[in-house]
Amino acid sequence: MSEYSTNRDRFRSRYRRWAVATGAAALTTVLLAACGSSSDTTTPGATSGTSGGSGGAGCRSGATSLTFWGWSAGYDLAVKKFNQTHPDICVKLENAGAAGDEYVKLSDALKAHSGTPDVAQIEYFELPSFEITKSLVDLTPYGVGAAKQNEAPAAWSAVTQGSAQYAMPVDLGPLALYYNSAVFTRHKIAVPATWSQFAAAADTLHAADPKAAITNFDPVDAQPVLAMMQQYGAFPFTYSGGDRLGINFTGAAQTAFADFWQGLIDKKEVTTAADFSPAQWANLDSGANAARISPAWGPVGMQGSIKKTIGSWRAAPVPQQQAGQSAGGNWGGSTLAVVKGTVHAKEAAEFAKWFGGSADAWPILSGDVAGAFPGYLPLLNSPAFQSRTLPISGTSQPNKVFAKAAQDLRPIQWPPIMTAALTQWTSTFAGVAKGTETLPEAFKTFQQQMVSYAKAQGFTVTKG
């Protein structure tokens, strides 16, 4: 998969806007060369990258040196803590670029058998693209599996393939309904527990104020749409390794999802502004949007972009298909993977396990600087964590809702074609935002595009 296009650049630009808005790890498009090939990436003695780094100063002479590529805020603080508490290992953090920029450099280094790091930050959706190229170390022999009991099941499922474990999970982005309580109260709207109630609330709000919409739905941003499809029971991909891949954007559940949101778009009861754009923030701050289907990391970035409605926002579970259900969706999150070619796999695995699954790392990762939302159960279940407040939410405690949502996530497996999928998505769905095509039409087109692409890469494609 070595396609380079203007769509990639648009998606990278979208990522950068997100990063500026939130300061947290995002999901973005990536371009991976040689996806689907079995080129040799296991040459021992591959050298470490040389980007500017931090975290290695003050290490003990003779300590095993590891290079770690990562970009998220606060990672330097966690690395410093690890080095202080593990004197026999010295980790140097290097920023090789955020998300897609790092992945391209990592892919290039793997092909060149030179300049690879020992450990790399890789988002959940991109792991299979590195797994299929045999670019990651199976962590199973190094005892990292012992961390499973402390990880949210969906996070653990995303880093394993069969009996192999290809990364250590770190953070998650479970969805919740984040709503403006003042707007809901003013229009006497009850917090919807089901999607049918959500649609009824959208009708009520728009009838009372024709300039208002219940929420924003950006069809051009693949990651939140896929997260919402996951929550809706309509996730379009199935994959369990190898060359068999399920792609289904036109099944009953996927069509129902598309019809639901297209109906709200047609009635102008949702807006279609670009995620993280000034228009979206203005709509949220003015009451033109009364709610946001938000990931757990969303409120922190959101409160830096709005002013008038600080204190009015509350978290509630995402509406369900039927009352009493608790299905969740995930938007975001990263892992730490050990890269093939390292001569220090044991030490690298020890660092990855500590980073994502220790009581020493998580107070740093979830702190004010990093702001990561944990997949680490001891912190998710902690009363102190769940009772945290934010200025945007007043005295309410949104983490209680997000923490439960993290544990309600349905495990999914990302396919090893997400590079191409995220790149193609931008152009295929642009017409939905413009009003020149419908979401169901875009789903049909995208189904054809992805099936053709996957077959061309050698996959046997099914509809689920």
N, C-alpha and C positions, 0 to 999 in steps of 0.2 A: 504494500500500500504506500505508494510514493507520490500520490497526487498532490500538486500544489496549485491552489486556485485562489481567486479573489474571495470565494466563500470562506476559505480558511482565514484569510485576513480579516474579514468581517467578524468572524467568530472570536478571533483573538482580540479584536478591538472591543467586542462585547465583554470578554473576560476582563480586560484591563479596567473598563468602567466599573465592573463589579468589584474588582480588587480595591480600587480607590474608595468605593462606597462602603465596603465592609471591613477591609483589612484582614479577611479570613481566607481560608482555602476554598477555591471555587471549582466549578466544573467547566471545562472549556474544551474546545476542539484540539485534537492533536494530529500530527502527521507522522506516521511511523513507516519508515522504509522497510521493505522486505517482509511485511506481515504475511504470515502463511508459509514462509520459507523455513528451511531447517539449516540455515547457514551456521557455521561454527562460531559460537559466541562464548566458548568455555575455555579459551586459551588461558592457562595459569599465568600469573605474573603480570596481568594487565595493569598499567600504571594508573594512578589516581588523577582526577581532573585538576586543573590549575586555576580555576576561577578564584576570585577573592573570597576568603573564608574567615570564619571566626570559631572560637570555642576550643582551639587546641592549645592556647597559651597556658603556661604553668603546669603542663603535664610532666609526670615523672620521667626522668631519663630512662630509656629502655622499655617504655610502655609500648604496647602494640598500637600502631597508628592506623586509624580508619578515616576515610573520607566519606562524608555524608552530604548528598545533594538534597537540599530542601529550600523552600521559599516562604513558608508561612510565618506570620508574626509570632514571636515568642519562642521559636525553635532554638534560637541561640541560647536562651536562658535555660532550657531543658538540657541542652548539650553541656553547658557549664556545670549544671548539677550532676550530670552523669560522670563527667570527668573528675569532679571532686570526690565522688563516692566509689569510683572504680579506678584506682590509681594504676592498675596494670593495663588499662586501655585508654587511648587518647583519641577522641573523636574531633575531627575538624569539620565544621559546617561550611559548605560552599553553596552559594546561590548561583546555580547554572541557568537561572531564568524560571519564571513561574509557569507551572503546568505545561502547556503545549510547547513552550520554548525549551523547557528542560527535556521533554520527551524526545524532541528532535535531536538535541545534542547527545542524549543517552543512546538513541538508536545509531547515530553516526559513530559514536565511540565504540559501540559494540561491533559494528561492521569493520571498523579499523583495528579492532583488538588492542586499542590503546586509549588511555584517558578515561576509562570507566571508573565510577566511584565504587566503594564497597557497599554502600547503602544508598537507596534513593527513595524519596517521597513519590508515591504513585497513587493517583486517585482510583477509587474502586472500579469505575467504569473502564479504565484503561488497562487494568491488570491482565485480562485475557489476551490482549494484543502482545504483551511481553511474554506471557506464558507460552503462547503458541509458537513463538520464535525461539523457545528454549533459552530465554535470557535471564531467568531468575533461579535462584537456589531454592530447592525444596528444604524448608526449615524443619521438617519432621524429625530428622536424625539429631537435631540440636535441642530437643526438649521444649521448643516453643509452644507445642500443643498443650502444655500444662496450663497455659494462660486461658484456654477456652472457657473454663468455668467462670471467669470474671468478665467475659465479653458478651455483648448483646448478640443473640443468635444470628440476626441478619448480618451483622458485621463479620462474624466468624465465617458464615457461609460464603460471603463474598471473597474471602481470601483463600478458600480451599477449593480443590478440584480433585474429586475422588479421594484417595488417601494422602494426597500431597497438600502441603500448605505453602503458598507462595509469598505470603506477606504477613505482617502483624497489623491488625486493624488499629486505627487511632480514633478519629472523630467521626461523627455522623451528622446528618441534617434532616431529622424527622420532621414531618409537616404537621402544622396545626392551623386552625382558623384564627387568625389574629384580627380582631375586629375593634372598631371605634365605638366604645360603649356609649358615648354621648350621642352619636348619630342613631344607634339602635334604640336608645331610650327616647329620643325626640320623636321618632317615627313609630314607636311602640312595636318594634320588631323583636321577636323572641330569637334567641340564639338557635340556629337550625341544627338539629341532630341528624337529619337525613338530607340527601341531595334534593329530594322533592320539596322538603321544607326550605332548603336553600333557594330553589327556583321561585317558590312562593314569596320568600322574603325579598328577592330581587324584583318581583312584580310590585310588591307593596311599596318598596323604596322608590322605584322609578315612577310609579303613579303619583306619589306624593311630591316628588321632585324630579321632573324630566331631565334635569342636568346631572342627576346622580346615578351611579352604577354600583352594584353590590361589590364588585371586585375588578381586578385587572387580569386579563388572560392574554399573555404574549405568545402567539402561536409560533413565532420565529425562534424562540428560545427553547431548544430541545430539552434541556435538562429538567426544568420544572414541569414541562408537559409529560415527560416520561415518568417523573416522580408521581404526578397526579394519576397517570394511567396505572401505575403500580398500586396506588391506594384504591383505585376504582375496580381492581381485579382485571385489568386489561393490559398488563405489561406485554409488549409485543414480541419479545425475544425469549427463546428457550435455548439453552446450550449446556452441555455437560462434558465438554472436551472433545477433542478429535475434529473430524471434518463434517459432522452433522450439525445443522443449525436450523432452528425454527424462527421464522419471521412471519408475523401475523398482525397487520394493521387493518385488516378487513373482516375479521371475525365478528361474531355477535357482540361480544363485550367491547371491542374496540370501536365498532360502529355506534353502539349506544353511547359511549363516551363522546365520540365526535359529534353526534347528533345533539347531545345535551348542551355542550358548550357552543355549538353553532346556533342553537336556538336562542341562547342568551345574547350572543353577538348580534343576531338579526334584530332582536328587540332593543338593542343598544342598552342592555342591562348589565353588560360588562364592557370595559374599555379594552383596547388592544395596544396600549402604549408599550414601548420597549422596556423590558425589565431594567431597573436601575437608572432609568433616564430621568431628566428633570421633570418631564411630563408626568411620569408615574409618581414621583415624590410630591409634586404639586397637587395631584388628584387625591392622594392619601391625606395630605395636610389640610386640604380645603373641605373635605367631606364629600368630594365628588366620587371617591371610592370609599366605601364604608368598611371594607375588610380586605385582607390579604391572605392568600393561601401561602403561609410563610414557613420556611425551614427554621430550625431552632436557632441558627446563627443570624436570622433575619432581623430581629428586634434591635440588636446592637448597632448594626449598620443603619437601620431605618431611623433610629433616634438621632443620628448625626446628620440626617438629611431633611428632617421636618422640625418645625418650631411651634406652630399654633396648637397642635393636638397632643403635645407631650403630656403624659399622665392619663390619657383617655383610653389607651389600648389594652385589651384583655386577650388572653389566650383561651381557646376552647378546642375540644377535639375536632378534627376534620369531619365534616358530614359523612355519613355512611349510606350504603345502598339501602339498608334496612335498620330500623332502630334496634339498639342493643349490640350491634357489631362493633368491632374495634380495629378495622384494617388500617394500616398506615402506609405512608409513602416516604421515600428518602431522597433528598436533594442535597448532595454534597458528601464530603468526607474523604479522608486520605488514609493511606497505609504506608508502612515502611517495608521495603523489599530489599533483600540481599541480592546483589547483582552477580551473575555468573562471571567468573574470571578473578574474583577476589581470592587471595591466598589466606584470608583471615575470616572464613565463613563462620567459624565457631564464635569468635569475638563479635562479629557483625550481627549474628543472630541474638547474642546476649544483649547487645545494645537495642536492637529492634524490640525485643520482648520487654525490656525495661521501659522503653520510651512509650509504648502504647498500653502497657499493662501493669504499671506500678503505682503504688501510693505516693512515691516520691515525685514522679513525673507529672501526675495529673493536677495537683494544685497549681503547677506552673502553666500547663497547657490550657487549663480552664480559667486562668486568671485574667486580669484586666488587659494585659498586653496581648496574649495569644487569643483568648476568647473562644477556644475550640469547644464544641459540644461533645461530651464523651460518649464513646461506645463502651466505656469501662463501667461495669455494673456497680462496684462498690461506691463510686461517686454518683452514678445515676440514682441509686437508692438512698443516698445520704440526705437526711433531713436538712442539713445545713445547705447543701447544694439546691435542693428543691425549694427552699424558702427564700432564695435570693430575690432581690427586687431590682428593677431598672427604672430610671426616671420616666421612660416612655409608658410604662405599665403602672405607674403610681404605686400603691401599696399592694397590688396583686402579685402573685407569685407564678409567673409563666412557666418556670422550669418544671413545675409539677405536671403540667399538661405535656410539655415536650418530653420529659423523662418517660412518662407512660407510653407516649407515641413511639419512642425509640425501641421499647420492648415489644410493641405490637407490630413492628415491621414484618412484612412477609418477605422471607428470603427469596432473592432473585439471583440469576447468573447473567452477567453482562456478556454479550457476544464479542468475539475478537474482530469485529468490523466497525467498532465505534468511531474510529478515525474517519472512515468514509461516511458513516451515518451522520455524524455531527456536521461534517463539511457540507454534505448534500442538503441537509435539512434546511439550512438558511435560505437557499434559493427556492426550494420546493414549497415552503410554507409562507413565503413572503406575500403571496397573493391573498392569503387569508387575512392578514393584517390590513391589506389595502382594500379588501372587499371585492376583489376580482375573482376569487374562488372560495369555495367552502372548505371547512375542515374535513368533512368526509371525502371530498374530491382530492384534497391534498394527501390524505391517508392512502387512497387508491393509487395515486401516482407514486408515492414514496414506496409502497409495497412493491410495485413493479421495478423501481429503480434498485432497491436493495436486494431483491431476489436476483436480478440480473448481475449485480455487482458480486454478490456472494458466490454465485455459480461460476463467474469468471475467475474467482480466486481459488476454485477447486472444492468448494463446499457442496455437500448434498443438502438441499434446502427443502424443509417441510413447512407446514403452516402451524406448527405447534407440537 
